[in-house]
Amino acid sequence: MSNRHKPDEPQNESLGFKIFKAVEFVAAIGLGAYIGYQLYKELTAEEVEKLPITIATNDDKNLECAICLDSFRLNDKLRVLPCQHKYHADCIMQWVTRNPNCPQCRRDC
């Protein structure tokens, strides 16, 4: 019978490999915690109110709100995110209280 490794038997791992696997595991836990924080982070009403407001102009008439999918009309009240994407003020207010990222580019608000 051969001394070769059989598929159902564990192989001997070097110390370096074990350390690498431990570091990889800790990094995965940290990444998971960060992603979870980003997914469940919400903006307060005060933070939402700080988003700049603008009024839709003729230049905005060919654009649409990516949340409700309606076109902007002249004099609509819009909010502008830090990424410069524009949304109907009411639409984005509801969005960012549940999800603090831009619906289009996913950048933090």
C-alpha positions as CSV (number, residue, x, y, z in Angstrom):
1,M,0.0,0.0,0.0
2,S,1.2,3.5,-0.9
3,N,2.0,6.3,1.6
4,R,0.4,8.8,-0.8
5,H,-2.3,11.1,0.4
6,K,-5.8,9.8,0.1
7,P,-8.6,12.2,-0.7
8,D,-10.4,11.7,2.6
9,E,-7.4,12.3,4.7
10,P,-6.2,15.8,5.8
11,Q,-2.9,16.9,4.4
12,N,-0.2,18.3,6.7
13,E,-0.3,22.1,6.4
14,S,2.8,24.3,6.9
15,L,2.7,26.9,9.7
16,G,2.9,29.7,7.2
17,F,-0.2,28.3,5.4
18,K,-2.1,28.1,8.7
19,I,-1.2,31.7,9.6
20,F,-2.3,32.8,6.1
21,K,-5.7,31.0,6.5
22,A,-6.2,32.6,10.0
23,V,-5.4,36.1,8.6
24,E,-7.7,35.5,5.7
25,F,-10.5,34.4,8.1
26,V,-10.1,37.5,10.2
27,A,-10.1,39.7,7.1
28,A,-13.3,38.1,5.9
29,I,-15.0,38.8,9.3
30,G,-13.9,42.4,9.2
31,L,-15.1,42.8,5.6
32,G,-18.5,41.3,6.5
33,A,-18.9,43.6,9.4
34,Y,-18.0,46.6,7.3
35,I,-20.5,45.6,4.5
36,G,-23.2,45.0,7.2
37,Y,-22.6,48.4,8.6
38,Q,-22.9,50.1,5.2
39,L,-26.1,48.2,4.4
40,Y,-27.8,49.1,7.6
41,K,-26.5,52.6,8.1
42,E,-29.3,55.2,7.9
43,L,-29.3,58.9,7.6
44,T,-31.0,61.0,10.2
45,A,-33.7,63.5,9.3
46,E,-31.2,66.3,10.0
47,E,-28.7,64.8,7.6
48,V,-31.3,64.4,4.9
49,E,-32.3,68.1,5.3
50,K,-28.7,69.1,4.6
51,L,-28.9,67.8,1.1
52,P,-28.9,70.8,-1.3
53,I,-32.2,71.7,-2.9
54,T,-32.5,73.1,-6.5
55,I,-35.5,73.9,-8.8
56,A,-35.7,72.0,-12.1
57,T,-34.9,74.2,-15.1
58,N,-35.3,73.6,-18.8
59,D,-32.0,71.8,-18.7
60,D,-33.5,69.2,-16.4
61,K,-36.7,68.6,-18.4
62,N,-35.0,65.8,-20.4
63,L,-33.9,64.0,-17.3
64,E,-35.9,61.6,-15.1
65,C,-35.9,60.7,-11.4
66,A,-34.2,57.3,-11.1
67,I,-36.5,56.5,-8.2
68,C,-40.0,57.1,-9.5
69,L,-39.0,57.2,-13.2
70,D,-41.0,60.4,-13.9
71,S,-39.4,63.1,-15.9
72,F,-38.5,66.3,-14.1
73,R,-40.9,69.2,-14.9
74,L,-40.0,72.8,-14.9
75,N,-40.0,74.1,-11.3
76,D,-40.0,70.7,-9.6
77,K,-38.2,70.7,-6.3
78,L,-35.0,68.5,-6.6
79,R,-32.4,67.4,-4.1
80,V,-28.8,67.0,-5.3
81,L,-26.6,64.3,-3.8
82,P,-22.8,64.8,-3.3
83,C,-22.3,62.7,-6.5
84,Q,-24.4,65.4,-8.3
85,H,-27.2,63.1,-9.2
86,K,-30.6,64.8,-8.9
87,Y,-33.9,63.4,-7.7
88,H,-37.4,64.6,-6.8
89,A,-37.0,66.0,-3.3
90,D,-39.7,63.7,-1.9
91,C,-38.4,60.6,-3.7
92,I,-34.8,60.9,-2.4
93,M,-36.0,61.8,1.1
94,Q,-37.8,58.5,1.4
95,W,-34.9,56.6,-0.3
96,V,-32.0,57.9,1.9
97,T,-33.8,57.3,5.2
98,R,-33.6,53.6,4.3
99,N,-30.5,53.5,2.2
100,P,-27.7,56.1,2.5
101,N,-26.4,55.5,-1.0
102,C,-27.1,57.1,-4.3
103,P,-29.6,54.8,-6.2
104,Q,-27.6,55.3,-9.4
105,C,-23.9,55.1,-8.5
106,R,-24.1,53.7,-4.9
107,R,-21.9,56.5,-3.5
108,D,-22.5,57.5,0.1
109,C,-24.9,60.4,0.5
